[in-house]
Amino acid sequence: MPRLKPVSHLSELDAVIAESLDRPVLLFKHSRHCGVSCEALDELHAHLERSETLASYRLITVQTHRPISDAAAQRLGVRHETPQAILVRGGKAVWNASHFRITANTLDEITLRHAS
C-alpha cells in the first residue's frame, strides 16, 4: 500500500513538482474541521489500500499549512478548494477534483490513466 506523506514546507512542494517528472503525484488538500473533507480522505485511504500504481501520494493539511496550500494552487494553476485532489504529472496539474467528486473509484481510474 502506498504511503500518504505530509507536505510541510515549500521545499517539499518543490520536490513534489519535481518528482512528478518521473511519476504521477497525487496531492490531497485536507481540512480537519470539515466533514466532507474527512469523507474524501476516507475515499483516498480506500484507494490507497487497493492501489497498484506507482503514483506517489502527498497530504497538505490546510489548517496548519495554508501558505503551502496557496502556493500549490498558484504553482499548479488550480483554484484552491478543500478537500481537493490534484494529480501532478510532468510538473503540471493534469487533473483535479474537490468535495464529493473525490471517490476511491475515480482515484483508481485517474492514477492508472496517468501512470505511464
Z-matrix of the N, CA and C atoms (Angstrom, degrees):
N
C 1 1.446
C 2 1.533 1 108.98
N 3 1.331 2 117.55 1 129.68
C 4 1.462 3 120.55 2 177.00
C 5 1.526 4 111.16 3 -64.12
N 6 1.309 5 115.67 4 152.37
C 7 1.463 6 121.86 5 179.16
C 8 1.516 7 111.16 6 -96.98
N 9 1.318 8 115.73 7 144.36
C 10 1.451 9 123.12 8 175.27
C 11 1.528 10 107.19 9 -97.14
N 12 1.332 11 116.31 10 110.61
C 13 1.462 12 121.09 11 -174.73
C 14 1.524 13 110.08 12 -105.06
N 15 1.322 14 117.25 13 137.75
C 16 1.469 15 120.20 14 -179.92
C 17 1.525 16 112.25 15 -72.86
N 18 1.327 17 114.85 16 150.98
C 19 1.457 18 122.63 17 171.72
C 20 1.524 19 105.57 18 -111.51
N 21 1.327 20 116.44 19 113.89
C 22 1.464 21 121.18 20 -173.46
C 23 1.521 22 114.09 21 -115.97
N 24 1.336 23 117.16 22 -11.35
C 25 1.462 24 120.98 23 -176.56
C 26 1.525 25 109.39 24 -138.52
N 27 1.322 26 116.03 25 154.04
C 28 1.460 27 120.11 26 178.92
C 29 1.529 28 111.33 27 -60.29
N 30 1.318 29 117.08 28 -33.24
C 31 1.465 30 119.42 29 178.15
C 32 1.528 31 111.14 30 -63.51
N 33 1.329 32 116.84 31 -32.62
C 34 1.471 33 120.55 32 176.87
C 35 1.524 34 110.70 33 -70.53
N 36 1.337 35 117.67 34 -34.95
C 37 1.460 36 120.38 35 175.08
C 38 1.525 37 109.77 36 -64.07
N 39 1.340 38 116.75 37 -41.76
C 40 1.468 39 120.43 38 176.10
C 41 1.528 40 110.16 39 -59.99
N 42 1.334 41 116.85 40 -40.46
C 43 1.465 42 121.35 41 179.31
C 44 1.528 43 111.35 42 -65.54
N 45 1.333 44 116.99 43 -36.98
C 46 1.471 45 121.29 44 176.95
C 47 1.527 46 109.93 45 -61.09
N 48 1.326 47 115.51 46 -47.08
C 49 1.470 48 119.63 47 -179.07
C 50 1.523 49 110.07 48 -64.29
N 51 1.327 50 117.63 49 -41.04
C 52 1.466 51 120.72 50 177.47
C 53 1.528 52 111.39 51 -65.19
N 54 1.324 53 117.20 52 -41.00
C 55 1.463 54 120.85 53 179.43
C 56 1.525 55 111.64 54 -61.27
N 57 1.325 56 116.03 55 -31.33
C 58 1.466 57 120.49 56 -178.20
C 59 1.521 58 112.41 57 -66.36
N 60 1.323 59 117.71 58 -11.37
C 61 1.465 60 120.42 59 174.66
C 62 1.521 61 110.53 60 -71.98
N 63 1.345 62 117.19 61 -24.49
C 64 1.461 63 122.29 62 -179.28
C 65 1.520 64 113.85 63 -100.31
N 66 1.328 65 116.03 64 -32.35
C 67 1.463 66 119.92 65 -179.18
C 68 1.531 67 108.86 66 -157.69
N 69 1.335 68 117.45 67 160.82
C 70 1.462 69 119.33 68 179.18
C 71 1.529 70 111.06 69 -66.99
N 72 1.320 71 115.19 70 145.25
C 73 1.455 72 121.57 71 176.30
C 74 1.524 73 107.39 72 -126.34
N 75 1.324 74 116.08 73 124.93
C 76 1.459 75 120.58 74 176.17
C 77 1.522 76 107.49 75 -97.14
N 78 1.313 77 114.92 76 118.19
C 79 1.457 78 122.62 77 179.65
C 80 1.526 79 107.47 78 -103.02
N 81 1.331 80 116.50 79 122.08
C 82 1.462 81 121.10 80 -178.19
C 83 1.515 82 109.22 81 -113.36
N 84 1.333 83 116.56 82 121.54
C 85 1.463 84 122.11 83 178.00
C 86 1.523 85 107.63 84 -99.30
N 87 1.321 86 115.37 85 123.91
C 88 1.460 87 122.15 86 -169.27
C 89 1.520 88 112.28 87 -126.23
N 90 1.330 89 115.27 88 142.52
C 91 1.466 90 122.25 89 172.21
C 92 1.524 91 107.83 90 -115.94
N 93 1.318 92 116.06 91 120.97
C 94 1.469 93 120.14 92 -178.68
C 95 1.527 94 112.73 93 -69.48
N 96 1.327 95 117.67 94 -17.25
C 97 1.463 96 121.02 95 -175.24
C 98 1.521 97 112.86 96 -101.24
N 99 1.301 98 117.34 97 12.08
C 100 1.466 99 121.46 98 -175.66
C 101 1.527 100 109.35 99 -119.48
N 102 1.320 101 116.24 100 122.33
C 103 1.466 102 120.81 101 179.18
C 104 1.512 103 112.72 102 -60.55
N 105 1.330 104 117.36 103 -39.83
C 106 1.462 105 120.78 104 179.49
C 107 1.528 106 109.98 105 -64.10
N 108 1.327 107 116.50 106 -39.64
C 109 1.453 108 120.37 107 178.53
C 110 1.526 109 110.86 108 -64.86
N 111 1.313 110 117.12 109 -39.48
C 112 1.472 111 120.45 110 177.83
C 113 1.521 112 110.74 111 -64.15
N 114 1.340 113 117.46 112 -38.39
C 115 1.466 114 120.35 113 176.76
C 116 1.524 115 110.80 114 -65.89
N 117 1.329 116 116.89 115 -41.48
C 118 1.466 117 120.35 116 178.61
C 119 1.525 118 110.37 117 -64.41
N 120 1.331 119 117.07 118 -37.87
C 121 1.468 120 120.57 119 176.90
C 122 1.525 121 110.79 120 -64.11
N 123 1.331 122 117.31 121 -38.79
C 124 1.467 123 120.72 122 174.79
C 125 1.531 124 110.79 123 -60.12
N 126 1.333 125 116.81 124 -41.14
C 127 1.464 126 121.14 125 177.85
C 128 1.531 127 110.42 126 -63.51
N 129 1.333 128 116.26 127 -40.98
C 130 1.462 129 120.18 128 177.30
C 131 1.526 130 110.38 129 -62.16
N 132 1.319 131 117.64 130 -43.98
C 133 1.465 132 120.61 131 178.80
C 134 1.532 133 111.25 132 -63.20
N 135 1.325 134 117.71 133 -38.47
C 136 1.466 135 120.51 134 176.36
C 137 1.534 136 110.01 135 -62.09
N 138 1.316 137 116.26 136 -41.71
C 139 1.467 138 120.54 137 176.56
C 140 1.527 139 110.28 138 -62.05
N 141 1.325 140 116.80 139 -46.05
C 142 1.467 141 120.99 140 -178.02
C 143 1.532 142 111.73 141 -61.14
N 144 1.320 143 117.20 142 -36.66
C 145 1.468 144 120.78 143 -179.20
C 146 1.517 145 112.65 144 -63.07
N 147 1.305 146 116.94 145 -28.97
C 148 1.464 147 119.12 146 -176.78
C 149 1.526 148 112.99 147 -115.53
N 150 1.321 149 118.04 148 3.04
C 151 1.456 150 121.73 149 -175.62
C 152 1.515 151 111.78 150 -68.62
N 153 1.321 152 114.97 151 136.28
C 154 1.453 153 121.62 152 176.13
C 155 1.522 154 110.67 153 -120.67
N 156 1.321 155 117.36 154 12.76
C 157 1.458 156 119.92 155 -179.36
C 158 1.520 157 110.22 156 -84.43
N 159 1.299 158 115.14 157 168.49
C 160 1.454 159 121.18 158 176.71
C 161 1.518 160 111.31 159 -95.56
N 162 1.311 161 116.42 160 17.51
C 163 1.462 162 120.45 161 179.74
C 164 1.522 163 110.06 162 -67.59
N 165 1.317 164 114.13 163 156.78
C 166 1.450 165 122.26 164 174.77
C 167 1.536 166 106.77 165 -106.77
N 168 1.323 167 117.12 166 151.56
C 169 1.460 168 121.25 167 -174.45
C 170 1.518 169 110.54 168 -128.70
N 171 1.339 170 115.83 169 130.00
C 172 1.463 171 121.97 170 -178.07
C 173 1.519 172 110.66 171 -131.67
N 174 1.325 173 115.77 172 150.60
C 175 1.466 174 123.00 173 -176.12
C 176 1.528 175 110.33 174 -125.90
N 177 1.330 176 115.64 175 130.37
C 178 1.459 177 121.33 176 170.55
C 179 1.520 178 106.82 177 -114.79
N 180 1.324 179 116.98 178 119.12
C 181 1.461 180 121.71 179 175.15
C 182 1.525 181 107.10 180 -89.88
N 183 1.314 182 115.77 181 114.60
C 184 1.462 183 121.50 182 -169.90
C 185 1.531 184 112.09 183 -64.60
N 186 1.324 185 118.72 184 -38.08
C 187 1.471 186 119.97 185 -177.64
C 188 1.524 187 112.09 186 -60.11
N 189 1.308 188 117.33 187 -38.55
C 190 1.464 189 120.26 188 -174.81
C 191 1.530 190 113.17 189 -100.44
N 192 1.319 191 117.30 190 -13.42
C 193 1.461 192 120.30 191 -176.24
C 194 1.530 193 112.12 192 -138.21
N 195 1.323 194 115.97 193 46.17
C 196 1.468 195 120.16 194 -178.29
C 197 1.537 196 112.39 195 -59.53
N 198 1.344 197 120.18 196 -40.75
C 199 1.475 198 118.25 197 177.97
C 200 1.536 199 112.91 198 -59.66
N 201 1.327 200 117.12 199 -33.85
C 202 1.463 201 120.07 200 178.23
C 203 1.523 202 109.90 201 -71.43
N 204 1.328 203 116.29 202 -40.19
C 205 1.461 204 120.76 203 176.59
C 206 1.526 205 110.53 204 -60.31
N 207 1.326 206 116.55 205 -45.24
C 208 1.469 207 120.73 206 178.85
C 209 1.531 208 110.87 207 -64.21
N 210 1.336 209 116.78 208 -40.76
C 211 1.464 210 120.64 209 179.18
C 212 1.530 211 110.77 210 -64.38
N 213 1.328 212 116.84 211 -39.06
C 214 1.469 213 120.16 212 178.08
C 215 1.523 214 110.22 213 -62.22
N 216 1.321 215 116.86 214 -45.28
C 217 1.472 216 120.24 215 178.79
C 218 1.527 217 110.49 216 -60.20
N 219 1.319 218 116.41 217 -44.92
C 220 1.462 219 120.56 218 -178.53
C 221 1.529 220 111.70 219 -67.17
N 222 1.324 221 117.41 220 -49.19
C 223 1.470 222 120.91 221 -176.42
C 224 1.521 223 112.86 222 -67.36
N 225 1.336 224 115.88 223 -30.32
C 226 1.465 225 119.45 224 -177.62
C 227 1.517 226 113.04 225 -97.79
N 228 1.332 227 116.82 226 -4.28
C 229 1.461 228 120.82 227 175.51
C 230 1.520 229 114.34 228 70.59
N 231 1.335 230 116.62 229 34.14
C 232 1.462 231 120.30 230 177.56
C 233 1.524 232 108.99 231 -121.03
N 234 1.314 233 116.01 232 149.92
C 235 1.461 234 121.00 233 176.72
C 236 1.526 235 108.95 234 -72.11
N 237 1.320 236 117.25 235 136.09
C 238 1.460 237 121.19 236 179.12
C 239 1.526 238 110.91 237 -65.35
N 240 1.321 239 114.78 238 131.13
C 241 1.459 240 121.86 239 171.31
C 242 1.524 241 106.96 240 -145.15
N 243 1.319 242 115.20 241 158.79
C 244 1.459 243 120.83 242 175.80
C 245 1.520 244 107.78 243 -142.74
N 246 1.302 245 118.02 244 125.35
C 247 1.446 246 128.35 245 -2.27
C 248 1.525 247 110.69 246 -72.65
N 249 1.301 248 115.06 247 157.39
C 250 1.457 249 120.18 248 179.17
C 251 1.522 250 109.35 249 -150.84
N 252 1.311 251 115.48 250 136.00
C 253 1.457 252 122.33 251 173.73
C 254 1.524 253 107.05 252 -114.11
N 255 1.327 254 116.09 253 129.68
C 256 1.462 255 122.05 254 -179.28
C 257 1.522 256 107.35 255 -127.48
N 258 1.322 257 116.72 256 122.62
C 259 1.458 258 120.24 257 175.38
C 260 1.522 259 107.56 258 -95.46
N 261 1.328 260 114.91 259 121.53
C 262 1.461 261 122.13 260 -177.23
C 263 1.519 262 108.03 261 -108.42
N 264 1.319 263 115.83 262 126.91
C 265 1.478 264 121.81 263 179.70
C 266 1.516 265 107.25 264 -143.36
N 267 1.297 266 117.38 265 130.61
C 268 1.456 267 120.60 266 179.46
C 269 1.524 268 113.17 267 64.98
N 270 1.330 269 116.24 268 28.30
C 271 1.458 270 121.19 269 178.52
C 272 1.512 271 114.93 270 81.16
N 273 1.341 272 117.23 271 5.60
C 274 1.465 273 121.17 272 -176.91
C 275 1.523 274 110.83 273 -132.10
N 276 1.321 275 115.22 274 154.21
C 277 1.463 276 119.99 275 172.70
C 278 1.525 277 107.77 276 -74.36
N 279 1.332 278 116.14 277 119.55
C 280 1.464 279 120.38 278 179.76
C 281 1.521 280 111.40 279 -103.13
N 282 1.333 281 115.80 280 -11.00
C 283 1.467 282 121.30 281 179.38
C 284 1.514 283 107.40 282 -165.44
N 285 1.337 284 115.41 283 145.93
C 286 1.463 285 119.28 284 170.75
C 287 1.512 286 109.19 285 -153.62
N 288 1.316 287 114.54 286 153.60
C 289 1.459 288 121.50 287 179.09
C 290 1.519 289 107.82 288 -149.52
N 291 1.313 290 114.78 289 159.72
C 292 1.459 291 118.64 290 178.16
C 293 1.525 292 109.95 291 -139.46
N 294 1.298 293 113.48 292 166.20
C 295 1.453 294 123.97 293 175.23
C 296 1.529 295 112.26 294 52.37
N 297 1.323 296 118.12 295 -128.46
C 298 1.461 297 121.35 296 -173.83
C 299 1.528 298 113.78 297 -76.43
N 300 1.330 299 117.70 298 -1.39
C 301 1.465 300 120.27 299 174.87
C 302 1.533 301 111.13 300 -82.63
N 303 1.329 302 116.30 301 -5.08
C 304 1.467 303 120.47 302 176.27
C 305 1.524 304 107.34 303 -91.83
N 306 1.324 305 115.57 304 102.46
C 307 1.464 306 120.63 305 178.44
C 308 1.526 307 108.94 306 -127.50
N 309 1.318 308 115.91 307 156.84
C 310 1.465 309 120.40 308 178.60
C 311 1.525 310 110.66 309 -58.05
N 312 1.326 311 117.38 310 -43.09
C 313 1.464 312 120.68 311 -179.12
C 314 1.518 313 111.76 312 -63.55
N 315 1.326 314 116.93 313 -41.73
C 316 1.463 315 120.65 314 178.45
C 317 1.523 316 110.17 315 -64.66
N 318 1.332 317 117.30 316 -42.69
C 319 1.462 318 120.63 317 178.83
C 320 1.522 319 111.05 318 -64.74
N 321 1.342 320 117.57 319 -38.40
C 322 1.472 321 121.05 320 175.58
C 323 1.533 322 109.33 321 -57.22
N 324 1.307 323 115.61 322 -50.36
C 325 1.465 324 121.55 323 -175.40
C 326 1.529 325 111.20 324 -64.71
N 327 1.304 326 116.93 325 -47.85
C 328 1.470 327 120.24 326 -172.95
C 329 1.545 328 111.27 327 -70.45
N 330 1.325 329 118.09 328 -37.34
C 331 1.468 330 118.81 329 179.65
C 332 1.538 331 110.88 330 -71.34
N 333 1.313 332 117.07 331 -35.91
C 334 1.468 333 119.32 332 176.22
C 335 1.526 334 111.09 333 -66.84
N 336 1.309 335 116.92 334 -40.58
C 337 1.470 336 121.38 335 -178.63
C 338 1.528 337 111.02 336 -62.23
N 339 1.313 338 117.54 337 -35.79
C 340 1.464 339 120.77 338 -175.44
C 341 1.529 340 113.20 339 -101.65
N 342 1.337 341 117.84 340 11.54
C 343 1.461 342 121.43 341 -175.83
C 344 1.529 343 112.30 342 -72.08
N 345 1.318 344 117.87 343 -28.34
C 346 1.467 345 117.80 344 -175.78
C 347 1.502 346 112.31 345 -100.94
